[in-house]
Amino acid sequence: MQTALAKSLQKRQVIFLAMLLFLWDVDSEAIRYSMPEETESGYSVANLAKDLGLRVGEVATRGARIHHKGSKQLLQLNVKTGNLLLQEKLDREVLCGATEPCILHFQLLLKNPMQLFQIDVQLTDVNDHSPEFLDREMFLRIPESAQPGTVFPLKSAQDLDMGSNSVQNYTISPNSNFRVATHNRGDGRKYPELVLDKALDREEESELSLILTALDGGMPPRSGTVTVHIEVVDMNDNAPEFLQSLYEVQVPENSPINSLVLIVSARDLDVGTYGRVNYSLLEGDEVSQPFVIDKLTGEIHLQRALDFEATQHYIIEIAATDGGGLVGKCTVAIEVVDVNDNAPELTMSTLSSSIPENSLESIVAIFSVSDPDSGDNGRMVCSIENDLPFLLKPTFKNFYSLVTERPLDRESRAQYNITITVTDLGSPRLKTEHNITILVSDINDNAPAFTQTTYRLLVRENNSPALKIGSISATDRDSGTNAQITYSLLPNQDPHLPLASLVSINADNGQLFALRALDFEALQAFEFRVGATDQGSPALSSQALVRVVVLDENDNSPFVLYPMQNASAPCTELVPRAAEQGYLVTKVVAVDGDSGQNAWLSYQLLKATEPGLFGVWAHNGEVRTARLLSERDAARHRLVVLVNDNGEPPLSASVTLHVLLVDGFSQPYLPLPEEAPERAQEDSLTVYLVIALASVSSLFLFSVLVFVVVRLCRRRRAAPLGVCSMPEGHFPGHLVDVSGTGTLSQSYQYEVCLAGDSGTGEFKFLKPIFPNLLVPEAGREVKENSNCRNSFVFS
């Protein structure tokens, strides 16, 4: 796998290198301008907008920038007018030194779309420097035997200007013996030689002082002078001669100080003092020159480090002088050999620290690379890690743009640390790494997601208002305001459910509250939808279903339907003394508004006049005789039946039953215990009084019966099922209507009738009014005579 990655990286580097070399040769695309050095700042070099065919306003809208490799910003672009202005006064000698022509390279960067233009500004030289001799004086020793035409080398003057503004001619003060000849070197520079026109005579003149003047080609010309002292010495007829007139040598730029560069050698045919040779450098001094020569051995050593990027060639003149003053000279050409001692440099022009996610190819950074080395040492390859969604694209010459390869996803990765590696092809290879951090900015591309699609909340009825019944929660993978969630109740689709008065939601944390007490008997469950919306633009949202289940509380006591407790007269049940054990006396009917086990009812006999005589079935409320009746049992009995539900805590209700034991149902009048008065002694006054009271009572009772019969007949005509008719009855009938609540699943209607005739009685348990209801003991009849005395209808 590492081999594959290495091959991929190598292939990628080769492609980038090929594109870089191709773009490097496109010099024809550069826009060239020329201006003289020392021009005042603010000078308008050119109008770039016009030359590039751009509108003036387009320069500003496209964010035009001038990029220069140096630390100083030499040129400034006026984005309003499109003029390229001079930032400060430029000195060609400082910027380019001896390099000719002096060309400054700039780049114009435009955005939307991204374009780069190469701008070359050539600085033309002006004559702002005078020729200078490094020494104030020159000393020559010339033998008097020197023949006319003999040439004596002189040290050259230095002029920082170039071309025609450099030294063009040498002159010497008027004299009768010497003149100056000006010659050209191979590099175009001129040097002087002193030519003897007339033989010297030491006896006539032993010393001469001449003024050597160096003139440049400026208008007007500038000049520099030096005094040449000439000492006329005794005869010396052989001048030193070098073995080679030209020495050529290559020196690596990383050569150590004091290393030997070259040994030059000259010989003199004279002997003695005239045959001893001393070596010296004709140009420069030991401070300015990186080389030094041993005057006795001719060894040239390196005294200062070389820099190929500053100077690639050195041409020095070596003089060999014998003891008689004769001089021989040679030229040493030293070529500085480049070594890979400079790592590539990366200059960042534009950098975007944040990129929005999901955007297509985006420019992250624009940068340039450079290497001052030459050849393979200066060729570079740019690369980044292969596992990143970014690409390096060569744009213009040594410029690269770092762009996204595909849309980024902040939720997968929010930050990228990119290392740009620039490697040269020298040996050994040097590299530069530049680290940048790219943040992926969030856009609202994720809707909130609930932790559950459906929430089920349980709340007990009779809760306190503002009770927290639960909470919902949603998450958003975005960040910042895009991840801030607001919860809300969505409009209810059920118009009969007053949702706004039942629950509320905290918009910040999704907590749900019951606004009022809930009643299980009115509302067992309800459901609604909630929404979660983020704060992005545009906002995204999602929904979830919330179902609230109301739990029953035991808050309803049992309600007794039969016997009715709110009747004006107590209900009395008649039981024949001949009843057998288990005889059904009556049935207590009760309901409970609660549900479940809270509505499970149980019955028990709480109090009895004679314990053990009657019993109550716990599950259905039937009151039955527990044993056979006897004559010794009391005729009047009072029973209290307690009805309990199965809630926690249990609630109860009680009902009172009056039971009257009779010998049979044939007696037309049954004296009730509470209505039997103490008989007073019979006297005539009492008899009359009783007769009167009986007459009034009979009349009143007859009127009531007539009224009841009329009402019942009217009701019977209104209801298809009819009512109980009671002809010639002494006791009113009772209708009990029970709605289907509590433990009773349907509506019941009970009829209780007491009917009397001329001496016969009958006790019947009739069926309910509605024939589709099942009633315990329905249809059971107990007959004593052929006529109905009492009848009851219940379930």
Disulfide bonds with the S-S distance in Angstrom:
Cys96-Cys102 1.81
Cys724-Cys753 2.46
